[in-house]
Each structure stands twice: as structure tokens, then as C-alpha cells.
Amino acid sequence: MGSSSTLTLTLIQMSVVTDSPVHSSGSDDFAAYLDEALDANSSNSSSDEEAEGKNEFEDVRCSSSPISYYMNNDTSQVVSSNKRRKFESTEETEGSTSEGIVKHESESSVKVDVCTHPGSFGNMCICCGQKLDEESGVTFGYIHKGLRLHDAEISRLRNTDMKKFLYSRKLYLVLDLDHTLLNTTILSHLSPEELHLHNETDSLEDVSKGSLFKLEHMCMITKLRPFVRTFLKEASEMFEMYIYTMGDRPYALEMAKLLDPQGEYFNGKVISRDDGTQKHQKGLDIVFGQESAVLILDDTEHAWMKHKSNVILMERYHFFASSCRQFGFNCKSLAETKSDENEIDGALAKILEVLKQIHSTFFDKLQGDLVDRDVRQVLSSVRGEILSECVIVFSRINHGALPTLQRVAQQMGATCLTELDPTVTHVVATDAGTEKSRWAVKEKKFLVHPRWIEAANYFWQKQPEENFGLKKPTNNS
């Protein structure tokens, strides 16, 4: 398989099909089923590989789960190791005729095979099949309903996974769906000026060639954001990618099919609100990646209260009128004006360049061991260069919006002052008639609308001031 996360998902899916003995009473049934599943997947492996696997895993203990074996090794090695553990005690006991050896080897085997129960399916240990009375750890429902892993096992899997990807020059990228990669609305919510879309949808037979899809079984219509297919293709070369949406699971899976019809990019790593561990919040506790190696692309920063330093805020994609109304915009939608974002220099194209810059800095410019590097520091550093030469004074900004504007400007490297002085380069205002605004005009400083800061934040680039200028004052207020 191509990656350790893929291996994890594959084993779990093999182990929990509908005829899985998860609900059987004996651990032998569980172990036998696991062996059978692994055997089926390793029929093409050579006997030489099996012999090598036996030697390599001679000292492996039951505390490393079958999932972990399958992540870190090829199937034949896992099979030989798993079978050796399963039959070790029986073979030693029945095969020895010397007095005392049976007892000694049986006791040794018991000591070796003590299971620490690293996780469970339902109420059965994923390693030994023993029925467990207590539920503990974190649920990974997007991999399979009922799968729980303990903190120590999660940590071990993350460390293993991260090392593999870092040395393959890959980081992790968690992608939001709605308003980030696409826009969806209910069919009945289309405005009269959007009804033309009914006759313009693309075929669901080959979604890779389309961007507008009518999902009648869900009473929805979805528009993929321009450039999204190129974005995913190029991002997949730098990142191990997850989808994480506040939509429900059926919706999330349907959108994943539109974005990734061949299963090349996500391969089961699709997380919905049904899988989260905190209501109305998203978290990295169910992502197999260390926080120091994860970037998040989302249009809503406060969905990630515990991980704001990982977030790249995305400009929202409002293709449908219902989306504009949802966020209080009293304007025509892109669909109503029969237009769309620019494919070449739209939001996703701009963000892809940012991701390339961060990736390059992380792997090529930082010093020290890869596992000790932190992508959040790179993210902060790159962001801090955007307005690094700007000295800003705000004038007549709503008190509720001012703290956020100041924080965002400072994160982009700007210096924010409360009073005017010769070092000021920009006055940010909503009214060209204030004293500070007039001073900016007189002293030939930039006088810009707050949207200038917002645009720089979305596009990760200082924007032309002339595109955000205020009209000259018409009175002395």
C-alpha cells in the first residue's frame, strides 16, 4: 500500500466487515478471523519474505496491535508474526516431551503474550480479542464505527506515521469542504435567477470532468470551486490529506466522491461532525498526524479553537444566493451573475502557492532533525512577512471589529499605532472625513478600507492600495 495511514484503514476495514466475529465470545475466533483476513491479502507474498518476517518480529510483543503491524510492515511479515504468537504456547506445550520444559515454556509464553489492550472494536480488544468491560480512549468512527484507540497507542501510531511522511517530504493538510473547496445548496433554495443551473449540471457518470452536480437523491446541488482539481493533485504531492467537515457523514462521503472519484487523495480519511469528539468544534485528536506537522485550510477559524495556530483562513466561496444570505451579504451570487472565481488567480490558486512556500521552508530552510521542526512556526513566519513594512493607524472602526483587525494586521507583521506620527504608512478607515483620514490625504499616506487588511489575510499577499481606497471627503465631519 502507498502509506501507513492507508495501511491502517485497510486492516481496520478488513477486520470489521459484517461477518466479523467482533461479537463472538472467544478471542480465538477473533484471532482466527484476523489471520484469515491477512492471509487473503498476502497470497502473492513470497516464502522468503515470510521467513524474513519471522526473524524480524521474533521479539515483538502483543502490546503492539495488529493495526500497527500492518501499518509498519508488509502483509507477509504481519501474518507470520501474528500466527507465531497465536500458536506459540500450544506448539511448545504439545511438541515437548522433556519433563519441566512444558511448564517453563508455557509460563514464558504467558509472560510474553500479556496484552495491554491498545484499543477495541465494540467491546473487544483489537489485539487479543478479549471482551473489555470499560470504554476508554478516543473513538475513530470515520475509520470504522466502534473503533476506539487508547492514548498511548494513538501517540505511537502518530509518531510512526509522522516519521514515515516527513522522510517522504510530506506534511499533513486538513481540508474543510463548504465554502472552502465547494459550495452546496438545497435545490428548493435556488433563487429565480439561478434556475438556469438545472440545465447546466454535469454528468455523475464521470465526475472528474465536471464541476456542477445535481444530487437529486439528496435534493442538493453542488458547485466545485474553480481550480480545486489541480489544487488537490498538486497538494497531494506535498501533504497527506484529510477532509474534515461540519456536515453529516453521508454528505461528507458524497462530496468526497465528487472531489476524489478515484480515491487517490483521501482514501477513507473523511471526517464529519458525527466523528468529532467535541460538539460544534473540530479537533486534531482524531487525525493521525502530530500537531507540529499539520496545516488546516478552513473558512471558519473559530471552528478550531484549540488549533488556531495551524489554520490558514480561506476566503469563502459563495456561488449560490443562499450562501450569500447565510453570511449576511446583500448582493447577487456568482450563479445569479453567471460568473465565477478566476481559475488562474482565484483563492485556491493563491493558497496553493502559500502551501508550496511553507512546504519548501519547512524541509529546505529549517535546521535540525525533521521530527523536531514545527510547521506552525513556519506558518507564523510566512504570515508575518505580508505587511511587515506597514505602520497602521485605525480611524472610526466599529469597536467590535477593531480588536480583530488589529490582531490580524499584527499577525501579518504590521505595526499598529493609536496616534499619528511620521512613521505611519497607512490609515485604515471607513470614513474619509475623519481627522486621521484627512491627515493621510494631506501627508500623501495610504488611506484604505478595512477590506484591504482582510484581502491581504486571505491572499497572503499585500494588496494594491488603490483597489481599496476611500472616496475623498465631502464635508468637514
Disulfide bonds with the S-S distance in Angstrom:
none
